[in-house]
């Protein structure tokens, strides 16, 4: 999660190059997890049978925003 958060901060900094990262008050605005690919494998079972093994993965999304930007967008939505 820490590595993902650092990547999100780096992406924010790349898209907002004119703003100094030390001056910005960044907050985690939203975090959600979606289901990803599922690898299907077979495991041997007794008497020549096989059991299905599902190796699940997921996608984690972190949205980082400046406190000032999020307050302005909330004011726009309410008006």
PDB file with one MODEL, atoms N, CA, C and O in Angstrom:
MODEL        1
ATOM      1  N   UNK A   1       0.822  -1.189   0.000  1.00  0.00           N
ATOM      2  CA  UNK A   1       0.000   0.000   0.000  1.00  0.00           C
ATOM      3  C   UNK A   1       0.870   1.258   0.000  1.00  0.00           C
ATOM      4  O   UNK A   1       0.535   2.250  -0.648  1.00  0.00           O
ATOM      5  N   UNK A   2       1.988   1.211   0.730  1.00  0.00           N
ATOM      6  CA  UNK A   2       2.858   2.388   0.782  1.00  0.00           C
ATOM      7  C   UNK A   2       3.427   2.698  -0.607  1.00  0.00           C
ATOM      8  O   UNK A   2       3.489   3.858  -1.014  1.00  0.00           O
ATOM      9  N   UNK A   3       3.833   1.673  -1.314  1.00  0.00           N
ATOM     10  CA  UNK A   3       4.387   1.850  -2.651  1.00  0.00           C
ATOM     11  C   UNK A   3       3.324   2.423  -3.593  1.00  0.00           C
ATOM     12  O   UNK A   3       3.624   3.280  -4.425  1.00  0.00           O
ATOM     13  N   UNK A   4       2.100   1.954  -3.461  1.00  0.00           N
ATOM     14  CA  UNK A   4       1.002   2.451  -4.280  1.00  0.00           C
ATOM     15  C   UNK A   4       0.687   3.910  -3.960  1.00  0.00           C
ATOM     16  O   UNK A   4       0.396   4.696  -4.861  1.00  0.00           O
ATOM     17  N   UNK A   5       0.746   4.270  -2.683  1.00  0.00           N
ATOM     18  CA  UNK A   5       0.502   5.646  -2.276  1.00  0.00           C
ATOM     19  C   UNK A   5       1.587   6.570  -2.819  1.00  0.00           C
ATOM     20  O   UNK A   5       1.284   7.672  -3.276  1.00  0.00           O
ATOM     21  N   UNK A   6       2.837   6.140  -2.777  1.00  0.00           N
ATOM     22  CA  UNK A   6       3.930   6.953  -3.311  1.00  0.00           C
ATOM     23  C   UNK A   6       3.779   7.139  -4.824  1.00  0.00           C
ATOM     24  O   UNK A   6       4.104   8.203  -5.352  1.00  0.00           O
ATOM     25  N   UNK A   7       3.296   6.126  -5.514  1.00  0.00           N
ATOM     26  CA  UNK A   7       3.049   6.234  -6.945  1.00  0.00           C
ATOM     27  C   UNK A   7       1.934   7.233  -7.226  1.00  0.00           C
ATOM     28  O   UNK A   7       2.030   8.023  -8.165  1.00  0.00           O
ATOM     29  N   UNK A   8       0.872   7.202  -6.415  1.00  0.00           N
ATOM     30  CA  UNK A   8      -0.234   8.141  -6.587  1.00  0.00           C
ATOM     31  C   UNK A   8       0.230   9.573  -6.352  1.00  0.00           C
ATOM     32  O   UNK A   8      -0.194  10.482  -7.065  1.00  0.00           O
ATOM     33  N   UNK A   9       1.088   9.784  -5.368  1.00  0.00           N
ATOM     34  CA  UNK A   9       1.629  11.122  -5.100  1.00  0.00           C
ATOM     35  C   UNK A   9       2.504  11.574  -6.264  1.00  0.00           C
ATOM     36  O   UNK A   9       2.446  12.736  -6.667  1.00  0.00           O
ATOM     37  N   UNK A  10       3.307  10.672  -6.804  1.00  0.00           N
ATOM     38  CA  UNK A  10       4.142  10.996  -7.957  1.00  0.00           C
ATOM     39  C   UNK A  10       3.305  11.357  -9.180  1.00  0.00           C
ATOM     40  O   UNK A  10       3.658  12.269  -9.927  1.00  0.00           O
ATOM     41  N   UNK A  11       2.196  10.644  -9.387  1.00  0.00           N
ATOM     42  CA  UNK A  11       1.301  10.962 -10.500  1.00  0.00           C
ATOM     43  C   UNK A  11       0.663  12.329 -10.310  1.00  0.00           C
ATOM     44  O   UNK A  11       0.528  13.092 -11.266  1.00  0.00           O
ATOM     45  N   UNK A  12       0.267  12.643  -9.073  1.00  0.00           N
ATOM     46  CA  UNK A  12      -0.322  13.957  -8.787  1.00  0.00           C
ATOM     47  C   UNK A  12       0.696  15.055  -9.072  1.00  0.00           C
ATOM     48  O   UNK A  12       0.362  16.087  -9.654  1.00  0.00           O
ATOM     49  N   UNK A  13       1.930  14.827  -8.660  1.00  0.00           N
ATOM     50  CA  UNK A  13       2.981  15.820  -8.863  1.00  0.00           C
ATOM     51  C   UNK A  13       3.261  16.013 -10.353  1.00  0.00           C
ATOM     52  O   UNK A  13       3.534  17.132 -10.786  1.00  0.00           O
ATOM     53  N   UNK A  14       3.198  14.946 -11.136  1.00  0.00           N
ATOM     54  CA  UNK A  14       3.441  15.054 -12.575  1.00  0.00           C
ATOM     55  C   UNK A  14       2.327  15.845 -13.263  1.00  0.00           C
ATOM     56  O   UNK A  14       2.592  16.603 -14.196  1.00  0.00           O
ATOM     57  N   UNK A  15       1.088  15.675 -12.809  1.00  0.00           N
ATOM     58  CA  UNK A  15      -0.019  16.390 -13.444  1.00  0.00           C
ATOM     59  C   UNK A  15      -0.152  17.821 -12.937  1.00  0.00           C
ATOM     60  O   UNK A  15      -0.770  18.649 -13.606  1.00  0.00           O
ATOM     61  N   UNK A  16       0.414  18.133 -11.771  1.00  0.00           N
ATOM     62  CA  UNK A  16       0.377  19.481 -11.196  1.00  0.00           C
ATOM     63  C   UNK A  16       1.798  19.981 -11.002  1.00  0.00           C
ATOM     64  O   UNK A  16       2.225  20.224  -9.873  1.00  0.00           O
ATOM     65  N   UNK A  17       2.529  20.136 -12.091  1.00  0.00           N
ATOM     66  CA  UNK A  17       3.936  20.515 -12.034  1.00  0.00           C
ATOM     67  C   UNK A  17       4.184  21.907 -11.494  1.00  0.00           C
ATOM     68  O   UNK A  17       5.266  22.180 -10.975  1.00  0.00           O
ATOM     69  N   UNK A  18       3.190  22.810 -11.606  1.00  0.00           N
ATOM     70  CA  UNK A  18       3.377  24.179 -11.155  1.00  0.00           C
ATOM     71  C   UNK A  18       3.237  24.325  -9.640  1.00  0.00           C
ATOM     72  O   UNK A  18       3.659  25.339  -9.085  1.00  0.00           O
ATOM     73  N   UNK A  19       2.653  23.336  -8.956  1.00  0.00           N
ATOM     74  CA  UNK A  19       2.437  23.404  -7.507  1.00  0.00           C
ATOM     75  C   UNK A  19       3.563  22.656  -6.797  1.00  0.00           C
ATOM     76  O   UNK A  19       3.915  21.541  -7.182  1.00  0.00           O
ATOM     77  N   UNK A  20       4.121  23.273  -5.762  1.00  0.00           N
ATOM     78  CA  UNK A  20       5.172  22.643  -4.970  1.00  0.00           C
ATOM     79  C   UNK A  20       4.540  21.595  -4.054  1.00  0.00           C
ATOM     80  O   UNK A  20       3.548  21.875  -3.381  1.00  0.00           O
ATOM     81  N   UNK A  21       5.108  20.400  -4.029  1.00  0.00           N
ATOM     82  CA  UNK A  21       4.507  19.310  -3.263  1.00  0.00           C
ATOM     83  C   UNK A  21       4.549  19.567  -1.760  1.00  0.00           C
ATOM     84  O   UNK A  21       3.683  19.085  -1.031  1.00  0.00           O
ATOM     85  N   UNK A  22       5.546  20.322  -1.282  1.00  0.00           N
ATOM     86  CA  UNK A  22       5.625  20.622   0.150  1.00  0.00           C
ATOM     87  C   UNK A  22       4.524  21.605   0.568  1.00  0.00           C
ATOM     88  O   UNK A  22       4.057  21.564   1.706  1.00  0.00           O
ATOM     89  N   UNK A  23       4.111  22.487  -0.349  1.00  0.00           N
ATOM     90  CA  UNK A  23       3.075  23.464  -0.034  1.00  0.00           C
ATOM     91  C   UNK A  23       1.671  22.880  -0.160  1.00  0.00           C
ATOM     92  O   UNK A  23       0.736  23.373   0.471  1.00  0.00           O
ATOM     93  N   UNK A  24       1.521  21.856  -0.953  1.00  0.00           N
ATOM     94  CA  UNK A  24       0.199  21.247  -1.160  1.00  0.00           C
ATOM     95  C   UNK A  24      -0.172  20.410   0.057  1.00  0.00           C
ATOM     96  O   UNK A  24       0.671  19.726   0.638  1.00  0.00           O
ATOM     97  N   UNK A  25      -1.424  20.474   0.427  1.00  0.00           N
ATOM     98  CA  UNK A  25      -1.935  19.654   1.534  1.00  0.00           C
ATOM     99  C   UNK A  25      -2.664  18.468   0.928  1.00  0.00           C
ATOM    100  O   UNK A  25      -3.884  18.490   0.762  1.00  0.00           O
ATOM    101  N   UNK A  26      -1.897  17.426   0.598  1.00  0.00           N
ATOM    102  CA  UNK A  26      -2.470  16.263  -0.065  1.00  0.00           C
ATOM    103  C   UNK A  26      -3.189  15.366   0.939  1.00  0.00           C
ATOM    104  O   UNK A  26      -2.725  15.153   2.059  1.00  0.00           O
ATOM    105  N   UNK A  27      -4.334  14.848   0.503  1.00  0.00           N
ATOM    106  CA  UNK A  27      -5.095  13.891   1.297  1.00  0.00           C
ATOM    107  C   UNK A  27      -5.501  12.742   0.374  1.00  0.00           C
ATOM    108  O   UNK A  27      -5.600  12.903  -0.842  1.00  0.00           O
ATOM    109  N   UNK A  28      -5.733  11.586   0.982  1.00  0.00           N
ATOM    110  CA  UNK A  28      -6.263  10.456   0.230  1.00  0.00           C
ATOM    111  C   UNK A  28      -7.763  10.660   0.149  1.00  0.00           C
ATOM    112  O   UNK A  28      -8.470  10.564   1.153  1.00  0.00           O
ATOM    113  N   UNK A  29      -8.242  10.942  -1.049  1.00  0.00           N
ATOM    114  CA  UNK A  29      -9.651  11.269  -1.245  1.00  0.00           C
ATOM    115  C   UNK A  29     -10.509  10.007  -1.310  1.00  0.00           C
ATOM    116  O   UNK A  29     -11.622   9.974  -0.785  1.00  0.00           O
ATOM    117  N   UNK A  30      -9.980   8.970  -1.960  1.00  0.00           N
ATOM    118  CA  UNK A  30     -10.783   7.774  -2.164  1.00  0.00           C
ATOM    119  C   UNK A  30      -9.875   6.565  -2.338  1.00  0.00           C
ATOM    120  O   UNK A  30      -8.821   6.659  -2.968  1.00  0.00           O
ATOM    121  N   UNK A  31     -10.288   5.421  -1.776  1.00  0.00           N
ATOM    122  CA  UNK A  31      -9.572   4.162  -1.934  1.00  0.00           C
ATOM    123  C   UNK A  31     -10.617   3.085  -2.180  1.00  0.00           C
ATOM    124  O   UNK A  31     -11.581   2.965  -1.424  1.00  0.00           O
ATOM    125  N   UNK A  32     -10.429   2.301  -3.238  1.00  0.00           N
ATOM    126  CA  UNK A  32     -11.333   1.177  -3.449  1.00  0.00           C
ATOM    127  C   UNK A  32     -10.601   0.031  -4.123  1.00  0.00           C
ATOM    128  O   UNK A  32      -9.577   0.218  -4.779  1.00  0.00           O
ATOM    129  N   UNK A  33     -11.154  -1.163  -3.944  1.00  0.00           N
ATOM    130  CA  UNK A  33     -10.554  -2.386  -4.465  1.00  0.00           C
ATOM    131  C   UNK A  33     -11.576  -3.068  -5.361  1.00  0.00           C
ATOM    132  O   UNK A  33     -12.728  -3.270  -4.977  1.00  0.00           O
ATOM    133  N   UNK A  34     -11.133  -3.420  -6.563  1.00  0.00           N
ATOM    134  CA  UNK A  34     -11.971  -4.147  -7.517  1.00  0.00           C
ATOM    135  C   UNK A  34     -11.365  -5.524  -7.748  1.00  0.00           C
ATOM    136  O   UNK A  34     -10.161  -5.727  -7.594  1.00  0.00           O
ATOM    137  N   UNK A  35     -12.212  -6.448  -8.114  1.00  0.00           N
ATOM    138  CA  UNK A  35     -11.739  -7.780  -8.453  1.00  0.00           C
ATOM    139  C   UNK A  35     -10.965  -7.752  -9.759  1.00  0.00           C
ATOM    140  O   UNK A  35     -11.318  -7.019 -10.683  1.00  0.00           O
ATOM    141  N   UNK A  36      -9.924  -8.539  -9.835  1.00  0.00           N
ATOM    142  CA  UNK A  36      -9.108  -8.589 -11.042  1.00  0.00           C
ATOM    143  C   UNK A  36      -9.213  -9.943 -11.719  1.00  0.00           C
ATOM    144  O   UNK A  36     -10.221 -10.641 -11.607  1.00  0.00           O
ATOM    145  N   UNK A  37      -8.173 -10.288 -12.406  1.00  0.00           N
ATOM    146  CA  UNK A  37      -8.128 -11.569 -13.109  1.00  0.00           C
ATOM    147  C   UNK A  37      -8.151 -12.730 -12.147  1.00  0.00           C
ATOM    148  O   UNK A  37      -7.725 -12.609 -10.999  1.00  0.00           O
ATOM    149  N   UNK A  38      -8.651 -13.862 -12.622  1.00  0.00           N
ATOM    150  CA  UNK A  38      -8.624 -15.069 -11.816  1.00  0.00           C
ATOM    151  C   UNK A  38      -7.963 -16.172 -12.643  1.00  0.00           C
ATOM    152  O   UNK A  38      -8.440 -16.524 -13.722  1.00  0.00           O
ATOM    153  N   UNK A  39      -6.865 -16.710 -12.127  1.00  0.00           N
ATOM    154  CA  UNK A  39      -6.195 -17.819 -12.789  1.00  0.00           C
ATOM    155  C   UNK A  39      -6.835 -19.112 -12.317  1.00  0.00           C
ATOM    156  O   UNK A  39      -7.005 -19.316 -11.115  1.00  0.00           O
ATOM    157  N   UNK A  40      -7.187 -19.975 -13.236  1.00  0.00           N
ATOM    158  CA  UNK A  40      -7.832 -21.238 -12.878  1.00  0.00           C
ATOM    159  C   UNK A  40      -6.826 -22.368 -13.080  1.00  0.00           C
ATOM    160  O   UNK A  40      -6.293 -22.552 -14.174  1.00  0.00           O
ATOM    161  N   UNK A  41      -6.581 -23.105 -12.030  1.00  0.00           N
ATOM    162  CA  UNK A  41      -5.635 -24.207 -12.049  1.00  0.00           C
ATOM    163  C   UNK A  41      -6.324 -25.468 -11.531  1.00  0.00           C
ATOM    164  O   UNK A  41      -7.389 -25.402 -10.918  1.00  0.00           O
ATOM    165  N   UNK A  42      -5.700 -26.610 -11.787  1.00  0.00           N
ATOM    166  CA  UNK A  42      -6.238 -27.875 -11.305  1.00  0.00           C
ATOM    167  C   UNK A  42      -5.261 -28.504 -10.327  1.00  0.00           C
ATOM    168  O   UNK A  42      -4.050 -28.485 -10.545  1.00  0.00           O
ATOM    169  N   UNK A  43      -5.794 -29.060  -9.252  1.00  0.00           N
ATOM    170  CA  UNK A  43      -4.986 -29.770  -8.252  1.00  0.00           C
ATOM    171  C   UNK A  43      -5.428 -31.236  -8.248  1.00  0.00           C
ATOM    172  O   UNK A  43      -6.622 -31.532  -8.187  1.00  0.00           O
ATOM    173  N   UNK A  44      -4.480 -32.122  -8.311  1.00  0.00           N
ATOM    174  CA  UNK A  44      -4.850 -33.548  -8.298  1.00  0.00           C
ATOM    175  C   UNK A  44      -5.585 -33.930  -7.017  1.00  0.00           C
ATOM    176  O   UNK A  44      -5.265 -33.449  -5.930  1.00  0.00           O
ATOM    177  N   UNK A  45      -6.577 -34.803  -7.169  1.00  0.00           N
ATOM    178  CA  UNK A  45      -7.367 -35.293  -6.046  1.00  0.00           C
ATOM    179  C   UNK A  45      -7.368 -36.825  -6.100  1.00  0.00           C
ATOM    180  O   UNK A  45      -6.963 -37.408  -7.106  1.00  0.00           O
ATOM    181  N   UNK A  46      -7.813 -37.466  -5.044  1.00  0.00           N
ATOM    182  CA  UNK A  46      -7.825 -38.936  -5.019  1.00  0.00           C
ATOM    183  C   UNK A  46      -8.710 -39.533  -6.124  1.00  0.00           C
ATOM    184  O   UNK A  46      -9.634 -38.890  -6.622  1.00  0.00           O
ATOM    185  N   UNK A  47      -8.403 -40.750  -6.479  1.00  0.00           N
ATOM    186  CA  UNK A  47      -9.154 -41.552  -7.444  1.00  0.00           C
ATOM    187  C   UNK A  47      -9.213 -40.902  -8.824  1.00  0.00           C
ATOM    188  O   UNK A  47     -10.231 -40.990  -9.511  1.00  0.00           O
ATOM    189  N   UNK A  48      -8.127 -40.251  -9.230  1.00  0.00           N
ATOM    190  CA  UNK A  48      -8.020 -39.716 -10.567  1.00  0.00           C
ATOM    191  C   UNK A  48      -8.834 -38.456 -10.830  1.00  0.00           C
ATOM    192  O   UNK A  48      -8.973 -38.036 -11.979  1.00  0.00           O
ATOM    193  N   UNK A  49      -9.362 -37.859  -9.795  1.00  0.00           N
ATOM    194  CA  UNK A  49     -10.158 -36.636  -9.962  1.00  0.00           C
ATOM    195  C   UNK A  49      -9.255 -35.412  -9.877  1.00  0.00           C
ATOM    196  O   UNK A  49      -8.056 -35.516  -9.617  1.00  0.00           O
ATOM    197  N   UNK A  50      -9.860 -34.258 -10.101  1.00  0.00           N
ATOM    198  CA  UNK A  50      -9.120 -33.001  -9.980  1.00  0.00           C
ATOM    199  C   UNK A  50     -10.035 -31.959  -9.348  1.00  0.00           C
ATOM    200  O   UNK A  50     -11.230 -31.909  -9.636  1.00  0.00           O
ATOM    201  N   UNK A  51      -9.457 -31.127  -8.479  1.00  0.00           N
ATOM    202  CA  UNK A  51     -10.190 -30.023  -7.863  1.00  0.00           C
ATOM    203  C   UNK A  51      -9.709 -28.727  -8.498  1.00  0.00           C
ATOM    204  O   UNK A  51      -8.523 -28.556  -8.780  1.00  0.00           O
ATOM    205  N   UNK A  52     -10.643 -27.827  -8.715  1.00  0.00           N
ATOM    206  CA  UNK A  52     -10.310 -26.535  -9.318  1.00  0.00           C
ATOM    207  C   UNK A  52      -9.784 -25.588  -8.244  1.00  0.00           C
ATOM    208  O   UNK A  52     -10.376 -25.461  -7.172  1.00  0.00           O
ATOM    209  N   UNK A  53      -8.670 -24.928  -8.540  1.00  0.00           N
ATOM    210  CA  UNK A  53      -8.073 -23.918  -7.663  1.00  0.00           C
ATOM    211  C   UNK A  53      -8.210 -22.580  -8.366  1.00  0.00           C
ATOM    212  O   UNK A  53      -7.825 -22.446  -9.528  1.00  0.00           O
ATOM    213  N   UNK A  54      -8.751 -21.598  -7.679  1.00  0.00           N
ATOM    214  CA  UNK A  54      -8.883 -20.253  -8.246  1.00  0.00           C
ATOM    215  C   UNK A  54      -7.881 -19.329  -7.561  1.00  0.00           C
ATOM    216  O   UNK A  54      -7.976 -19.087  -6.357  1.00  0.00           O
ATOM    217  N   UNK A  55      -6.928 -18.816  -8.325  1.00  0.00           N
ATOM    218  CA  UNK A  55      -5.945 -17.878  -7.792  1.00  0.00           C
ATOM    219  C   UNK A  55      -6.431 -16.478  -8.137  1.00  0.00           C
ATOM    220  O   UNK A  55      -6.321 -16.036  -9.280  1.00  0.00           O
ATOM    221  N   UNK A  56      -6.964 -15.794  -7.149  1.00  0.00           N
ATOM    222  CA  UNK A  56      -7.597 -14.496  -7.364  1.00  0.00           C
ATOM    223  C   UNK A  56      -6.589 -13.357  -7.252  1.00  0.00           C
ATOM    224  O   UNK A  56      -5.597 -13.454  -6.530  1.00  0.00           O
ATOM    225  N   UNK A  57      -6.863 -12.285  -7.976  1.00  0.00           N
ATOM    226  CA  UNK A  57      -6.074 -11.063  -7.875  1.00  0.00           C
ATOM    227  C   UNK A  57      -7.051  -9.893  -7.773  1.00  0.00           C
ATOM    228  O   UNK A  57      -8.260 -10.075  -7.919  1.00  0.00           O
ATOM    229  N   UNK A  58      -6.529  -8.701  -7.523  1.00  0.00           N
ATOM    230  CA  UNK A  58      -7.396  -7.531  -7.396  1.00  0.00           C
ATOM    231  C   UNK A  58      -6.682  -6.282  -7.891  1.00  0.00           C
ATOM    232  O   UNK A  58      -5.473  -6.276  -8.122  1.00  0.00           O
ATOM    233  N   UNK A  59      -7.480  -5.218  -8.047  1.00  0.00           N
ATOM    234  CA  UNK A  59      -6.972  -3.916  -8.462  1.00  0.00           C
ATOM    235  C   UNK A  59      -7.262  -2.937  -7.331  1.00  0.00           C
ATOM    236  O   UNK A  59      -8.401  -2.825  -6.878  1.00  0.00           O
ATOM    237  N   UNK A  60      -6.237  -2.233  -6.877  1.00  0.00           N
ATOM    238  CA  UNK A  60      -6.400  -1.225  -5.825  1.00  0.00           C
ATOM    239  C   UNK A  60      -6.245   0.144  -6.465  1.00  0.00           C
ATOM    240  O   UNK A  60      -5.285   0.390  -7.195  1.00  0.00           O
ATOM    241  N   UNK A  61      -7.195   1.039  -6.189  1.00  0.00           N
ATOM    242  CA  UNK A  61      -7.152   2.389  -6.739  1.00  0.00           C
ATOM    243  C   UNK A  61      -7.120   3.385  -5.593  1.00  0.00           C
ATOM    244  O   UNK A  61      -7.963   3.335  -4.697  1.00  0.00           O
ATOM    245  N   UNK A  62      -6.144   4.293  -5.619  1.00  0.00           N
ATOM    246  CA  UNK A  62      -6.038   5.357  -4.622  1.00  0.00           C
ATOM    247  C   UNK A  62      -6.126   6.681  -5.369  1.00  0.00           C
ATOM    248  O   UNK A  62      -5.395   6.910  -6.332  1.00  0.00           O
ATOM    249  N   UNK A  63      -7.030   7.555  -4.917  1.00  0.00           N
ATOM    250  CA  UNK A  63      -7.177   8.881  -5.506  1.00  0.00           C
ATOM    251  C   UNK A  63      -6.656   9.895  -4.493  1.00  0.00           C
ATOM    252  O   UNK A  63      -7.171   9.999  -3.380  1.00  0.00           O
ATOM    253  N   UNK A  64      -5.623  10.642  -4.894  1.00  0.00           N
ATOM    254  CA  UNK A  64      -4.991  11.645  -4.045  1.00  0.00           C
ATOM    255  C   UNK A  64      -5.410  13.019  -4.549  1.00  0.00           C
ATOM    256  O   UNK A  64      -5.428  13.267  -5.754  1.00  0.00           O
ATOM    257  N   UNK A  65      -5.747  13.913  -3.618  1.00  0.00           N
ATOM    258  CA  UNK A  65      -6.193  15.246  -4.010  1.00  0.00           C
ATOM    259  C   UNK A  65      -5.672  16.266  -3.018  1.00  0.00           C
ATOM    260  O   UNK A  65      -5.347  15.937  -1.877  1.00  0.00           O
ATOM    261  N   UNK A  66      -5.598  17.496  -3.466  1.00  0.00           N
ATOM    262  CA  UNK A  66      -5.233  18.606  -2.607  1.00  0.00           C
ATOM    263  C   UNK A  66      -6.467  19.009  -1.799  1.00  0.00           C
ATOM    264  O   UNK A  66      -7.579  18.993  -2.327  1.00  0.00           O
ATOM    265  N   UNK A  67      -6.288  19.368  -0.536  1.00  0.00           N
ATOM    266  CA  UNK A  67      -7.414  19.749   0.321  1.00  0.00           C
ATOM    267  C   UNK A  67      -8.154  20.927  -0.276  1.00  0.00           C
ATOM    268  O   UNK A  67      -9.385  20.945  -0.271  1.00  0.00           O
ATOM    269  N   UNK A  68      -7.436  21.910  -0.790  1.00  0.00           N
ATOM    270  CA  UNK A  68      -8.062  23.100  -1.367  1.00  0.00           C
ATOM    271  C   UNK A  68      -8.868  22.760  -2.617  1.00  0.00           C
ATOM    272  O   UNK A  68      -9.947  23.316  -2.821  1.00  0.00           O
ATOM    273  N   UNK A  69      -8.360  21.855  -3.459  1.00  0.00           N
ATOM    274  CA  UNK A  69      -9.078  21.465  -4.666  1.00  0.00           C
ATOM    275  C   UNK A  69     -10.358  20.726  -4.324  1.00  0.00           C
ATOM    276  O   UNK A  69     -11.391  20.948  -4.955  1.00  0.00           O
ATOM    277  N   UNK A  70     -10.301  19.846  -3.328  1.00  0.00           N
ATOM    278  CA  UNK A  70     -11.489  19.070  -2.977  1.00  0.00           C
ATOM    279  C   UNK A  70     -12.556  19.970  -2.361  1.00  0.00           C
ATOM    280  O   UNK A  70     -13.744  19.738  -2.583  1.00  0.00           O
ATOM    281  N   UNK A  71     -12.170  20.995  -1.591  1.00  0.00           N
ATOM    282  CA  UNK A  71     -13.151  21.917  -1.025  1.00  0.00           C
ATOM    283  C   UNK A  71     -13.817  22.731  -2.117  1.00  0.00           C
ATOM    284  O   UNK A  71     -15.022  22.973  -2.053  1.00  0.00           O
ATOM    285  N   UNK A  72     -13.057  23.160  -3.124  1.00  0.00           N
ATOM    286  CA  UNK A  72     -13.616  23.939  -4.220  1.00  0.00           C
ATOM    287  C   UNK A  72     -14.579  23.104  -5.047  1.00  0.00           C
ATOM    288  O   UNK A  72     -15.623  23.603  -5.467  1.00  0.00           O
ATOM    289  N   UNK A  73     -14.247  21.840  -5.288  1.00  0.00           N
ATOM    290  CA  UNK A  73     -15.133  20.990  -6.094  1.00  0.00           C
ATOM    291  C   UNK A  73     -16.427  20.696  -5.336  1.00  0.00           C
ATOM    292  O   UNK A  73     -17.487  20.602  -5.954  1.00  0.00           O
ATOM    293  N   UNK A  74     -16.363  20.551  -4.014  1.00  0.00           N
ATOM    294  CA  UNK A  74     -17.576  20.320  -3.227  1.00  0.00           C
ATOM    295  C   UNK A  74     -18.465  21.557  -3.256  1.00  0.00           C
ATOM    296  O   UNK A  74     -19.689  21.433  -3.310  1.00  0.00           O
ATOM    297  N   UNK A  75     -17.870  22.752  -3.221  1.00  0.00           N
ATOM    298  CA  UNK A  75     -18.659  23.984  -3.279  1.00  0.00           C
ATOM    299  C   UNK A  75     -19.340  24.108  -4.628  1.00  0.00           C
ATOM    300  O   UNK A  75     -20.485  24.555  -4.699  1.00  0.00           O
ATOM    301  N   UNK A  76     -18.654  23.718  -5.713  1.00  0.00           N
ATOM    302  CA  UNK A  76     -19.238  23.791  -7.041  1.00  0.00           C
ATOM    303  C   UNK A  76     -20.429  22.837  -7.170  1.00  0.00           C
ATOM    304  O   UNK A  76     -21.432  23.175  -7.799  1.00  0.00           O
ATOM    305  N   UNK A  77     -20.317  21.645  -6.574  1.00  0.00           N
ATOM    306  CA  UNK A  77     -21.381  20.658  -6.665  1.00  0.00           C
ATOM    307  C   UNK A  77     -22.615  21.104  -5.899  1.00  0.00           C
ATOM    308  O   UNK A  77     -23.732  20.799  -6.316  1.00  0.00           O
ATOM    309  N   UNK A  78     -22.447  21.815  -4.796  1.00  0.00           N
ATOM    310  CA  UNK A  78     -23.595  22.228  -3.978  1.00  0.00           C
ATOM    311  C   UNK A  78     -24.313  23.427  -4.581  1.00  0.00           C
ATOM    312  O   UNK A  78     -25.496  23.625  -4.302  1.00  0.00           O
ATOM    313  N   UNK A  79     -23.640  24.232  -5.397  1.00  0.00           N
ATOM    314  CA  UNK A  79     -24.267  25.434  -5.962  1.00  0.00           C
ATOM    315  C   UNK A  79     -25.125  25.144  -7.149  1.00  0.00           C
ATOM    316  O   UNK A  79     -25.713  26.060  -7.723  1.00  0.00           O
TER     317      UNK A  79
ENDMDL
END
